[in-house]
Amino acid sequence: MEQQQPHKRRKRYKGTHPRKFSEKYKELNPEKYQDDVKKIIGQGKTPAGMHISIMVQEILDFLQIQPGQVGYDATLGYGGHTRRMLECLHGQGHMYATDVDPIESEKTKKRLAELGFGEDILTIRRMNFSEIDKVADEKFDFVLADLGVSSMQIDNPERGFTFKQDGPLDLRLDPTSGTSAAQRLRELDEDELVGLLVENSDEPYAQCIASEIMRTFARGETIDTTRQLYDAIARALSFLPKSEQKDMVKKSCQRCFQALRIDVNSEFEVLYAFLEKLPTVLKPGGRVAILTFHSGEDRLVKKAFKQGVRDGVYREAARDVVRPSAQECYQNPRAHSTKMRWAIKA
């Protein structure tokens, strides 16, 4: 007779609603608490541990996926886009997907397999999309690259992507390799840090923030957590009028975290390599859609597609960006900054 597993009580929390990421047990189990998750999404929020895919219909309308085709999702993430593209294949054809995140990619692989998308129709590789030329031995009819950071990464304080809760200042998409943001800060001198903040996020208070970070280190203090960096930025901007400080500190934190994330993950270098190799893996008439979330990314994609049309590599490319609808932005505020650009191989 099989021994019954003892019942494990969930972790208790103070108050009527869970506040910490780890306490949000309903949001972290969306399959079990579907009604609760729908209610949260209906309020324009993203449930903890989930990611709401952006501009799904616009992407599908452009890619025009047909059964029997071969496609590639460069950034698997939660798998929302991948799932919808797989559904368009109706069991015929194949999709490849890549992601560098060892934690979330395994969860997504399991989730998609349970929905019926196994290895017969979906190949998931843990690798960087800059290696697009090594993903498959065949060329693609369609390609999607969603360059945004997944909500699961942003919301989990252990990953160091958010300053709203304290956690290690990491910011690596793959926490098993490379240099953390905390270590990177210790390696940079003041001028290098100013350059990083300006180039990666157009931070207007870059000099003030860099100087305060250097003063913090000079006092023998550390900046190893997200709140320690937040506090340093708050001290740097303490000269601003009291009425403006809270909002300006929040905006500078968002820009600084973005700048550090771009640096530790070599995001511009990765995107440049991807764009350079992209035409070589597309079939004639193959379609590619790319979602960007800040001006630096968008400039690179726009320039590459424009040059590709000029060189005859692409038959056509978007002249203007496609933006999410007002309704989608209301339902998913994280869609606000999204821009979609597309191109068709000659």
N, C-alpha and C positions, 0 to 999 in steps of 0.2 A: 504493500500500500504506500502510495506516494505521500511523503511528509509535507504537510502544509507549511507554507512560509509564514512566519509571524507577521502580524499587521504592523506596518511602520507608520507612526504618526508623522504628519507633516510638521515642519518647523513653525512654531508660533511667532507672531509678531505683535508689536504694540499698536494700539488703536484699532479702528474699524477697517482700514485698508492697508495692504502691504506697501511699503515704501522702497525697500531695497530690491534690487534686481533678483536676487536669489529667493526672495520671499513671494514673488509673483507666480505662485504655482499654477494658477489657471492659465495665465498667458504663456507660460513655459510648456503647457500641455494643450496646444490648440485643438488637437484631434478629440480630446476628451471633453473639453469645455467650449465647444463650437459656438453656442449661443452667447456666452460671455465675451468671446473673442470678437464676434460680429458686432456686439454692442460697443466695444472699445473702438473698433475700426469706424463704426458709424458716428462716433464722436470726433473723428478726425485725428485719432491717435494711432500709433503703431504699437501693437502688443509686444511685450518684452520677449526676446528670443525669436521674433518673427521679422520678416522683411516683406513689405508690400511692393510688388513689382511695379515699375513705373512705365507709362505709355505703352502698355501691352498691345492695345488695338492698333495704334499708329505704327508700331513695329511690324505687326503681322500684315497690316494693309500694304506696307511697302515691300516686305520680303516676298510676299506672294508664294508661300511654301506649297509645294505639290508633293503628293505621295511618291516615293521612290527617290527623292532627292537626298543629297548629303549636306549636312549643315554643321556649324560650329558655334558654340557659345563660349566666348573667350573668358568670361567671368561667371562661373557657375553660381556662386553665392548660395542663396536659399533655394534656388532651382525653379523659381516662379516662371521666369521667361522660358527656361529650358522645357518645362512641362508643357507650356502652351505651344511651343514650336513642335514638340514631339507629337502632340495631339493632332497637329496639321498633317503629319506624315501618315496617319491612319495605319500604323503598323508596317509601312513599307518605306525602305530607305534606312538611313542611319544618321545619328547625331554624335558629335564629339563635344566634350566640354572640359575646360581646365579651370583650376583654382590652386592658389598657393597655400591657402588656409587649411592646415591638416585637421583642425577641430571641426569646422563647419562643413567641409567637403564630405567627410565621412557620414555626418548626419544627413546631408542632402542625398547622398548616394542611397542610403537606406530608405529614406522617405520616398524617393522616386521609384525604387525597386518595389516597394509595397504597393505602389500605384500601378504596377505592371510594366514599368519601363526598366527592364533588365539589360544585361550586357549584349543581348541579341540586337538591340536597337540603340543603345546608349553606351558610349565609351567615355569614362571619366578618368582624366589623367591629372595627377598632382604636379603641375608645372606652371611656369610663368607664361602668360600669353605672348611675351616677347619671342618665345620659341615656337611661334605659330607654324613655321616651316617643318617642325618635327612632330607635330600632333598626329598626322595621318599620312598614309601612303597614297591617298587620293586627294583630288581637289574638291573645293566646296561650291555648292550652288548658292548658299547663303551663310552669312557670318553676322553675329551680333556681339558687340562689346559694350557692356554697361560698366562705365568707369567709376561708379559711385561705391563708397564703402557700405557694406551691408548693415542694416539696422541691428542685426544680432551682434555685430562687432562693436558698433557705437554704444549700444545700451549696456553691454556687459562691462562693469568697471574693472574686472580683472584683465581686460585687454588694453586698458589705458587710452581709449579713444575719446572718453568723455571727462569733462571737468565738473559735471554735476554731482558725481559721487567720487569719493577718493579711491584710488587704485594705483598700481604701479605705472609709472610714466613709460609705457612701452611703445605703442603705436605701430608695431610691426604686423603686417598681414600674416606673415608666417613667424610666429613667436619662437620657433625652434632654430632659426638661423638669422645671421646679420646682427646689427647693432641696435640696441634700444634707443629711444629718444632721450632717456636720462643720460645714457653713456655718451650719446652724440653731443649733448649740451656741454658735457665736461671736456670734450675734444676741441671745441670751437673757441677761437678767440673772439673778441668783441666785434671787430670789423667783419669777420666771417659770418657771425650770427646776424648782424644787421643785413648783410647781403642776402642771406638765406630767407629772412623774413620778408624782405622787399621783393625778391625775385619770385618766391613761391606763393605769396599771398597779398602782395601790395600793402603790407602793414604800415599805416601812416605814423605809428609811434615806435617804429622799429628801433631807433637809436635809444630812446628812453628805456624800452623793455630790455634791450641787450645790456645796457649799462647797469640796470638793477640786478640782472641775473649774474653779471660779473662781480658786483658788490656782494651779492649773497654768497658766492663761492669764496670771495676774499675774506669773509667773516668766518669761514670754516663751516658754513652751513651747506646742506645738500638740497638738491631738487630732484628727488627720486620718485615723487608721487604726483598725480595730476593736480591735487589741491595745493601742493607746494608751488607748482608752476603758476597756478591761478593766483595764489597769494603774492607771488613775485610780480606778476603783471598788475595786480591791484595796487601794490606799492608804487610801481613805476608810474601809474596814472593818477596817483593821489593828488597831483597838482590841478586836476580838472575840477570844475565846479561840482559841488556835492550832488546837485540835481541831475548831472549828466553821468556821474561816475559809474553807477551800476550798469547802465546800458552800454557805455563805452568799454568797460572792462569785459563784459560778456562778448561783445563783437571782436575785441582784440584777442580774447582767448580763442574764439572760433578760428580766427585767421592764423594765430600762432600754432595751434594744434594742427591745422591743415598744412602749414609750412613745414613743420617737423615731420608729419606723416609722409608728405611728398618726398622729403629728403631721405628718411630712413628706409623707404621702400623703393627709392630710385624711380619714382613714378614717371617722370618726364622721359628719362632714358628708356624705360620699358615701353612707353607709348610710342616713342620715336622708332624704336626697333620694330614694333608691331606694324606701324604704318608703312615702313620701308619694305617689309616682307609681304604685306597683305596682298598686293596684286599678283604675286607669284603663286598663291594658293587658291585663287578664285578661278572658276571656270569662265569661259567667255559668256557674258551676260549675267555672271554671278553678282549677287547683291550684298551690300554690307551696310549695316546701320550701327552708329556709334552714339551712345549717350554720354554727354560730358556734364560736369557739375561746377566747374569754375573756369574763368577766362583763360588761364594758362593752357589747360587741356584743349579747350575749344579752338584756340589760335593754332595749335599744332595740327588738329584734325582738318580745320578749314584750309590751312596752307597746303597740306599733303593732298587733299582732294582736288584743290584748284590746280596744283602743279600736275597732278595725274591727268586731268582733263586736257591741260595744255600739251602734255607729252603724248597724248593719245592712249594712255594706259586705261583711263576710264572713259566710257562713252558719255556719261552724264554724271553730274553731282549736284547736290542741293545748293542752290544759291543763297537761300535763307534757312535759318534753323527752324525746326518744328518744335513747338512748345507744348507742354501738357495743358489740357483744358482747365478752365477755372474750377469746374466741378471736381476734377481729379486733385487739384491743389488744395481744395477745401477738405476733401476726404483724406488726403495724404500730404500734409504740409511739407514733408521732405522732398516732394516733387517740384517745389517752387523754382529751384535754380537749374532744373534739367533743360538741356538743349540736345536735340537729336539732329545729326547730320547723316546723310546717306550718299552712296555712290554706286554706279553700275559698271562692271568691268566691260571693256571694249571687246 
